Amino acid sequence: MAGYLTEMAEEDPNYFTPGDAMYQAITGRAGKFREGKTHGKWARDAIRDLGGTGRGGGVRRLAEKMGVSTSTVRRWAKSKDKSLKGISPDRAEALKKAQRETKIDKGHAQGFRDSFKPGGGGGGGAGGSLTVTGIFVVSQDERERTINLGHHLPGNAGDKLIQAYLDGGPEGARDMLNALISAHYVTGMYITAINDIGW
């Protein structure tokens, strides 16, 4: 349930939804991720991020990643059909996942993973160095906090969050973050808005 601080944060451009903040932390990209609703949008985004439409570019790379022909990838990219005709549900999910994966900067993602490990991510001591500043809620108590989650969450939390992003987009990463906080920091605690994630 959103309280006063969460409502204020929704109006503040310095705060992000937990999903958007996790997208930024995992991928190293600024802004919000808008995945689109058609397989054409997913394909066009992935093609662009994999090198464009030029010879040997994103079309070929996406075809290899998906295990389909380049003509199939081109057909998907031309589609504006919201009903997902011309693509099986399994392929549609795989294409969405491929699009999300192309957004990830590998070096940045490794730094994110390392921030949950002792001494990882450029700091840390007994635990990892990932800190999150945002609006945390536990029971009826809503307040801004800065918490070193890298110290409290397990060393594989970065992998779990990245996989949740790949499987469910920013919302999947948000749900995993809240599940990890509740399981490993304070039972029932969740985050409603994030001002900063650092390591």
Secondary structure as UniProt FT lines:
FT   HELIX           4..11
FT   TURN            13..14
FT   HELIX           18..27
FT   HELIX           39..49
FT   TURN            50..51
FT   TURN            55..56
FT   HELIX           58..66
FT   HELIX           70..78
FT   TURN            82..83
FT   TURN            85..86
FT   HELIX           89..102
FT   HELIX           106..114
FT   TURN            115..116
FT   TURN            118..119
FT   TURN            121..122
FT   STRAND          131..138
FT   TURN            139..140
FT   STRAND          141..148
FT   HELIX           149..152
FT   TURN            155..156
FT   HELIX           157..184
FT   TURN            187..188
FT   STRAND          190..198
//
